[in-house]
């Protein structure tokens, strides 16, 4: 079963550029919708009469639905077509986000946060798969880096603007604006995304068997398992420290909440550059080399960062380099996943999304246990560094780009 992956020329044509623009917009809306809730949560709980302790459910519900359902829609994307799944996801995302701003019952809000997360789970892996379907392998890294940059970078501007809109008007306006932009994207997707035919379906195979067959196709390449493990350890190590970075700056430097926010804004801005840079480095030097180098760099940076105190500038600089290297590696890992099983590309990318969210959740929980047990950021840094460094032997010893190249050519 062969996935249709018509290559483009070295100079991407107008249709490919439109795909990257609209795909980036969709990814940016998903990233923004996931994070804009955090600063609005106290206002939302107050407005709906919910306990402030339940505010985290607004983020958790969205993320949990995304993590659980992401792999379920991968085979649908492979069999039904990327554009159909992206459009359906946009409808669910638009409705869920818009209705989040309508109701005043907190439990109902959580339901619609889940609907928005469901739409996001349909969209993002399918967008990555569509880009990988269309863009030639030698340019695929930078194309995926652009989408990842939009996914992670939208919050830099969008979250402050969303907070401003909530303060000036209402927290509901923030969700309505995001939903309105999603509706515009709903119009743009059919115009920008080519309707590539899905992999040929065997008429003698039932839909259920074909659905399960996509998972079998994805896991028929053992490298898929190794790369999913890499995504898990990579995300767990990064998130373990990132979830506690505010506590680190407050404890070691007595920074205020506003000052911590400004520091994290600078660090995150540098990190977004890593997505774009990671794509270019991947195309030039290969995925294994970039991931391995990023793994060592992140591990060293995490240990150095967690050991510093005294002057503020050195840990800020090292944290920026850590996040830069992390995003370089993340872009390269995503590109690698997109090439592992061309006939089940959407399935593999959906599984990768779940591995990412699982790593984030477990890494955050484990970091709490480490800090509670050791009361030391140094030990937390060492633990997170080991998690990220595990990617090095996995990629160097267990992943072969020759196998990936053969899969792409299949």
Secondary structure by P-SEA (a helix, b strand, c coil): cccccccccccccaaaaaaaaaaaaaaaaaaaaacccccaaaaaaaaacccccccaaaaaaaaaaaaaacccaaaaaacccaaaaaaaaaaaaaaaaaaaaccccaaaaaaaaaaaaaaaaacaaaaaaaaaacccccaaaaaaaaaaaaaccccccaaaaaaaaaaaccaaaaaaaaaaaaaaaaaaccccccccccccccccccaaaaaaaaaaaaaccaaaaaaaaaaaaaaaaaaaaaaaaaaaaaaaccccaaaaaaaaaaaaaaaaaaaaaaaaaaacccaaaaaaaaaaaaaaaaaaaaaccccaaaaaaaaaaaaaaaaaaaaaaaaaaacccccaaaaaaaaaaaaaaaaaaaaaaaaaaaaaacccaaaaaaaaaaaaaaaaaaaaccccaaaaaaaaac
